[in-house]
Amino acid sequence: ASRIDLGHVGVFRALARLGALDGETEQALFEALQAKDLPELSALSAGVPEPARSGLLALPELYGGIEVLTRAARLLPRDAEIERGLDDLRRLAGDSADLPLGFDLADLRGYHYHNGVMFAAYGDGHPGAIALGGRYDGVGRQFGRGRPATGFSMDLREIARIGAPPAP
């Protein structure tokens, strides 16, 4: 991959908790963040109490290199869950210093499924992710064997297209 973007669902979950969001408002804010619809995000968060509102409005700005984690620590509310999420991302960045990492705290693909770090891998010249994944603890719980897990999915058509030799 030419770039791997990391995010953490705990950040948004903590902001939703701090803002005492009902399910409908949380879903609407989630959708606005996914669509990068800043006017809608602003309108939806108008009734959200501080500091959750400021944190939600900061999320779309928290995209880029490792410096994003420093900015996030400054812009987001002090909260144990948020700090845990940022610590997880810092630890991964430190352990993966040789990889082309980016950070996107507003990318919440898999929000309803994952419960920790999430990632998206991108290839050169291809706008869409070729692999998506993340942490989803508790897998197998309904079978009596809940345990931590990390998984991913890959777009095999896109990978085949990327790997196809150029036409003569």
Secondary structure, DSSP 8 states (H G I E B T S, - for coil): --EEEEEEHHHHHHHHHHTT--HHHHHHHHHHHHTT-HHHHHHHGGGS-TTHHHHHHHGGG-EESTHHHHHHHHHS---HHHHHHHHHHHHHHHHTTTS-EEEETT--TTTTT--SEEEEEE-TT--SEEEEEEE-TTBTGGGT--B--EEEEE-HHHHHHHHS----
